[in-house]
Amino acid sequence: MNQITPPPRLDIIPASAPFSDAQRSWLNGFFAGLLSPDVAAPLSAEQGAAVMQGAAGDGDDGEAPWHDQTMPIADRMKLAEGRPVRRKMMAAMAQQDCGQCGYNCHDYSEAIASRSEARLNLCVPGGKETARMLKSLYEELDKAPAVKTADKPDAPAPAVTVTIAEPGRSRDNPVTATFLSRRLLNKGKSEKETYHVEFDLSESKLDYVVGDSFGVFARNDVGLVDQVIALLGASHTTKVNGKTLREVLIDDVSLSPAPDTLFELISFITGGAAREKARALAQGEDPDGDAATLDVMAGLQKFSGTRPHPEAFVEALEPLQPRLYSISSSHNATPGKLSLTVDSVRYVIGKRKRLGVASTFLGERIAEGEQLKVYVQKAHGFGLPKDPKTPIIMVGPGTGIAPFRAFLLDRKATGAPGKNWLFFGHQRSDCDFFYQEELNAMKTSGLLTRMSLAWSRDGEKKFYVQDRMREVGREVWTWLAEGAHFYICGDAKRMAKDVERALVDIVAQFGARSTDEAVSFVAELKKIGRFQADVY
């Protein structure tokens, strides 16, 4: 394999020239592209991937290398070897600062380590494997040496103050909202089922800012609940914790991934090979190669004939967690109302259809006019620029468009003069163009300065937003040089990384930078808040 020598950075415009750093940087890149086509040769996605993998820092701050939600937990824990227990806890958490636990990852780890938070299962993206690791690390606390903070041996452990948030500002203190309506966004023969759903917040007087997320306390599907009760051989009206068994299973407990505690319970009331299998599952092992597919119902079916007492069964389950969604409306535009953009999740394992709890609750089970518990999760580092004149570039395929619809509606309502560029994509243009009429009207009015679209199934070759970005890379670089803020929302596992790699490629090509310099440039955008992501 030939070693690629990174091109030198060309400083054609002297530092003494009457330009800002951003303007001078853009002009250097522009003239370098004109004078030396070889210098501006685009990087491949593979090169970008290798660079991004090696670009993470190795400290204990926000740049720590384990802050990558796509990395297997074993790899994250390996990177955290030799670190304090609370740092290992951060490595165990699957997604950096998603907010679903009600904390950011740093504060959640500090709360656990200080024993002010006893719940070890709040990391929704991490699921069971993160909860297991946190439990193991929690047990290490008593064995761990005195806590060292910020690499200072004598620094005291940080105090974690637990405060009750005002109503509607925390998962622990929700308020009531009214479900208003749902509208299917897909057309024709779309393979997706995505809804625009609206809520009335006027009774709760809850407000929000664009970039915030909305927490929804969904309810389990009644059909699933009744099947679970049948497997228990119990009555719907059996009393558990002052409610009927059916009410508890609908409102209070998770019927999704079967927790280790359920298999522990089963191991106590069964015998022989079944007991050994249940014990193995409770310890995180996978004796039959199906552990990842076992929700509560499948767990009971696996040990058919084993019927835990309803009260013990409920105690063995995890609480039903709220789900967070990016808000797709603006309080400034429609005060008292809030909207979400929600994909209904449905899939089949074996011969049984599985349903996403909150997505299908919002998509089909809750009726117009019904009330539900909700809260607003304040965004940490994701929102519009303070200066309304600042241009913004938004990359949000699929439901990732949600916060950017909110951004645009807010900028319209407040009269913000900054330029707006949206990259949107999905499978097919004729049936998956969410908010098409609305976005076209924004484009016609001039609110949406540019709109770049990518449809992955319209042609013979799949084409994504990152491909469209590369096509218009020079213009993207121009906007960045003018001070634009860059945003990503959507899938963390592939899309977000691919978009970030494309941005590095664009900076390298049109900014006349080496690979390392392009990575550093993007890292600096993140550091100063000009690159923000809301990924899941």
Secondary structure as UniProt FT lines:
FT   TURN            15..16
FT   HELIX           21..35
FT   TURN            37..40
FT   HELIX           45..55
FT   TURN            62..63
FT   TURN            65..66
FT   TURN            69..70
FT   HELIX           73..79
FT   TURN            80..82
FT   HELIX           85..92
FT   TURN            96..97
FT   TURN            100..101
FT   HELIX           105..113
FT   TURN            114..115
FT   TURN            124..126
FT   HELIX           127..140
FT   TURN            141..143
FT   TURN            150..151
FT   TURN            153..154
FT   TURN            167..168
FT   TURN            171..172
FT   STRAND          175..184
FT   TURN            188..189
FT   STRAND          194..200
FT   TURN            202..205
FT   TURN            210..211
FT   STRAND          213..216
FT   HELIX           222..232
FT   TURN            236..237
FT   STRAND          239..240
FT   TURN            241..242
FT   STRAND          243..244
FT   HELIX           245..251
FT   HELIX           260..269
FT   HELIX           272..282
FT   TURN            283..284
FT   TURN            287..288
FT   HELIX           291..293
FT   HELIX           296..302
FT   TURN            303..305
FT   HELIX           310..315
FT   STRAND          323..327
FT   TURN            331..333
FT   TURN            335..336
FT   STRAND          337..343
FT   STRAND          346..349
FT   TURN            350..351
FT   STRAND          352..355
FT   HELIX           357..360
FT   HELIX           361..365
FT   TURN            368..369
FT   STRAND          371..377
FT   TURN            388..389
FT   STRAND          392..395
FT   HELIX           398..401
FT   HELIX           402..414
FT   STRAND          420..426
FT   TURN            429..431
FT   TURN            434..435
FT   HELIX           436..445
FT   STRAND          450..455
FT   TURN            456..457
FT   HELIX           465..471
FT   HELIX           473..481
FT   TURN            482..483
FT   STRAND          485..490
FT   TURN            492..494
FT   HELIX           495..510
FT   TURN            511..512
FT   HELIX           515..527
FT   TURN            528..529
FT   STRAND          531..535
//
